[in-house]
């Protein structure tokens, strides 16, 4: 990986199919029980070259992966789910936990 260079995170199993599946992020923050959480689900989608939600950048300083569409969020795993998490907003909201 090269710092601050665009890359796509491909699903290895899609190499043997007609689909080029890459990791992407949803547009809006996750909502549960009427409360919005500072995180977005990550999911697999068919690759679209100019879709910033599918473009990833490695930050060498803190070792995080960030998304082109959501530069304030970082890729994280919370309670077994892959999220893009905005840690600073989670601390402001008084919670570091995301719903399951």
Secondary structure by P-SEA (a helix, b strand, c coil): ccccbbbbbccccccccccbbbbbbcccccccccccccbbbbbbccccccccccbbbbccccbbbbbcccccbbbbbccccccccaaaaaaaaccccccc
